[in-house]
Amino acid sequence: MTPPLLDIRSVTRRFGGLVAVNDVSLTVGRGEIVGLIGPNGAGKSTLFGLIAGALAPTSGTILFEGQDVSRLPAPERCRRGIGRTFQVVKSFDSMSVVDNVIVGSLVRHRHLAEARAKAYEVLDFAGLAGRAGAAAGDLTPPEKRRLEVARALATEPKLLLLDEVMTGLTPTEAQKGVELVRRVRETGVTVLMVEHVMEIVMPLVDRAFVMHLGRELAPGSPKEVAAAQGVIAAYLGERRRAA
């Protein structure tokens, strides 16, 4: 049996007396799109930070391609194939769009000409080729979200962590985002995505994983998760459960 690309085993993260992630276990198989959902404060972004290496677990183990990466710093995890976006866009606003993406492509390409060529390739894929020379600060919010994805893709990840890339988008813009995520998967990249809006994530993912108050609540198919009473109560609220 092929081992999962990502295997999180009983991971806990404490901040003083606050337990942000509490004994969470999760696997992501190669080629999957897995959704990580839950209400605000559920621990989703903290778990992303633990996977990407921005945070170290208080206890538990994170395996990537069968190797323990729990204590590796974020740059080394990126080199191993874990790329990410951020919930709050972190572009270099005074730099051009293409230079922002070159920052990512330099992870794999030591020569600037090669890194630039990769950056243009990724911008074309993300639908931003026409904005390559613009200052990143001049992009619209949807374009900035795409820039985040493009910079992460430029690192040539095996696993792409998408942290609320649909946030604040109109329905039309969100649909374009969904199409982009599907095309990312078609290139062979595995996707683990945090989204707050279930209507967006459920039709897109192969499996969903719900967190509530730092704990895993209900992993399963989108249909199974949406029907789970614990999810309906914790995520959608008592009023929706009664309905």
C-alpha positions in Angstrom: 0.0 0.0 0.0 1.4 3.4 -1.0 2.0 5.6 2.1 0.3 9.0 2.3 2.3 12.0 1.1 1.5 13.8 4.4 0.9 11.9 7.6 0.1 13.9 10.8 0.2 11.8 13.9 -1.3 12.9 17.2 0.0 16.5 16.8 -0.6 19.0 19.6 0.5 22.7 19.8 0.2 24.7 23.0 0.7 28.4 23.4 1.1 28.7 27.2 -2.2 27.5 28.6 -4.0 27.6 25.3 -4.2 24.4 23.3 -4.6 25.5 19.7 -4.2 22.1 18.1 -5.1 19.1 20.3 -4.1 15.6 19.4 -4.9 15.9 15.7 -4.2 13.1 13.2 -4.6 13.6 9.4 -3.4 12.0 6.2 -3.3 13.3 2.7 -2.7 11.0 -0.2 -0.8 11.8 -3.4 -3.0 13.5 -5.9 -5.8 14.4 -3.5 -7.5 17.7 -2.8 -8.3 17.7 0.9 -10.3 20.4 2.5 -9.6 21.6 6.1 -12.7 23.4 7.4 -14.1 24.7 10.6 -15.3 27.8 12.4 -13.0 30.7 13.3 -10.6 29.8 16.0 -10.8 26.1 15.2 -7.0 25.8 14.8 -6.8 25.4 11.0 -4.2 28.1 10.4 -2.1 26.8 13.3 -2.1 23.3 11.9 -1.0 24.8 8.5 1.8 26.5 10.3 2.8 23.2 11.9 2.8 21.5 8.5 4.8 24.2 6.8 7.4 24.6 9.5 6.5 28.1 10.8 5.7 26.4 14.1 7.0 23.3 15.9 4.5 20.8 17.5 4.5 20.6 21.2 4.0 16.8 20.7 3.3 14.4 17.9 4.9 13.7 14.6 4.6 15.1 11.0 5.8 12.8 8.2 6.2 14.0 4.7 7.0 11.3 2.1 7.6 8.9 5.0 10.3 11.2 6.6 9.9 12.9 10.0 9.9 16.7 9.3 8.5 17.7 12.6 11.5 19.7 13.7 12.7 20.9 10.3 12.6 24.7 9.6 10.3 26.1 7.0 12.9 26.6 4.3 14.0 23.0 4.4 10.4 21.8 4.2 9.9 24.0 1.2 12.9 22.5 -0.5 11.5 19.1 0.2 8.3 20.0 -1.5 5.8 21.8 0.8 4.6 25.1 -0.6 2.1 27.4 1.0 0.0 30.5 0.7 -1.0 32.8 3.6 -4.4 33.8 4.9 -3.2 37.4 5.0 -1.6 38.1 1.6 2.2 38.6 2.0 3.3 40.1 -1.3 6.3 42.4 -1.7 4.2 45.4 -2.8 7.0 47.6 -4.1 8.4 44.8 -6.3 7.0 43.8 -9.7 4.6 40.8 -9.9 7.2 38.7 -11.7 9.9 39.6 -9.2 7.6 38.4 -6.4 7.3 35.0 -8.2 11.0 34.8 -8.8 11.5 34.8 -5.0 9.7 31.5 -5.1 11.4 30.0 -8.1 14.8 30.7 -6.7 14.2 27.8 -4.4 14.7 25.4 -7.4 16.6 27.5 -9.9 19.9 29.1 -8.8 20.4 31.0 -12.0 18.4 34.2 -12.3 17.5 33.6 -16.0 16.1 30.2 -15.2 14.2 31.5 -12.2 12.7 34.3 -14.3 11.6 31.8 -17.0 9.9 29.7 -14.4 8.2 32.7 -12.9 6.7 33.7 -16.3 5.6 30.1 -16.8 3.8 30.1 -13.5 2.2 33.5 -14.0 0.8 32.4 -17.3 -0.7 29.3 -15.6 -2.2 31.5 -12.9 -3.7 34.0 -15.3 -1.4 36.8 -14.4 1.0 37.0 -17.4 -0.5 40.3 -18.4 0.3 41.8 -15.0 3.9 40.6 -14.8 5.4 44.1 -14.9 3.0 45.7 -12.6 3.8 46.5 -9.0 2.4 43.9 -6.7 0.8 46.6 -4.6 -1.3 47.7 -7.6 -3.0 44.3 -8.0 -6.7 43.9 -7.1 -7.5 41.6 -4.1 -8.3 38.6 -6.4 -5.1 39.1 -8.3 -3.1 39.2 -5.1 -4.6 35.9 -4.1 -3.5 34.5 -7.5 -0.1 36.0 -6.9 0.2 34.1 -3.6 -0.7 30.8 -5.4 1.8 31.6 -8.3 4.7 32.3 -5.9 4.0 29.0 -4.0 3.8 27.1 -7.3 7.1 28.6 -8.4 8.7 26.6 -5.6 7.6 23.4 -7.5 5.8 21.8 -4.5 4.6 18.3 -4.2 2.1 19.4 -1.5 0.5 22.9 -1.8 -1.1 24.4 1.3 -3.8 26.9 0.3 -4.9 29.1 3.3 -8.3 30.7 2.4 -7.4 31.7 -1.1 -11.1 32.3 -1.9 -11.6 34.7 1.0 -13.3 37.9 0.0 -13.9 36.9 -3.6 -17.2 37.4 -5.5 -18.9 34.2 -6.6 -17.5 34.6 -10.1 -14.0 35.2 -8.8 -14.3 32.2 -6.4 -15.3 30.0 -9.3 -12.2 31.0 -11.2 -10.2 30.1 -8.0 -11.9 26.7 -7.9 -10.9 26.1 -11.6 -7.3 27.1 -10.8 -7.1 24.6 -7.9 -8.4 21.8 -10.1 -5.8 22.7 -12.7 -3.1 22.6 -10.0 -4.1 19.1 -9.1 -4.0 18.1 -12.8 -0.3 19.0 -12.9 0.3 16.3 -10.2 0.4 18.6 -7.2 -1.4 17.5 -4.1 -3.6 20.1 -2.4 -4.6 20.7 1.3 -6.8 23.7 1.5 -8.3 25.7 4.4 -11.6 27.4 3.5 -14.2 29.0 5.7 -17.0 28.8 3.2 -18.3 25.2 2.9 -20.3 26.0 -0.3 -17.0 26.6 -2.0 -14.8 23.8 -0.7 -17.3 20.9 -0.6 -17.8 20.4 -4.3 -14.1 20.8 -4.9 -12.4 18.4 -2.5 -12.1 14.6 -2.4 -12.2 14.5 1.4 -12.9 17.0 4.1 -11.5 17.2 7.6 -13.3 19.3 10.1 -11.7 21.0 13.2 -13.4 22.5 16.2 -11.7 24.0 19.2 -8.4 22.5 18.1 -9.7 19.0 17.7 -10.5 16.8 14.7 -14.2 16.5 14.5 -15.3 14.6 11.4 -13.1 13.4 8.6 -14.8 11.8 5.6 -16.2 12.5 2.2 -17.9 15.9 1.6 -21.3 14.2 1.8 -20.5 12.4 5.0 -19.0 15.5 6.6 -21.9 17.8 5.6 -24.4 15.3 7.1 -22.6 14.8 10.5 -24.6 16.3 13.3 -21.5 17.4 15.2 -20.4 19.4 12.2 -23.8 20.9 11.7 -23.9 22.0 15.3 -20.3 23.3 15.7 -19.8 24.8 12.2 -23.2 25.8 11.0 -24.8 26.6 14.3 -27.7 25.3 16.3 -30.3 27.2 14.3 -29.1 25.4 11.1 -29.2 22.1 12.8 -32.8 22.6 13.9 -33.7 23.5 10.4 
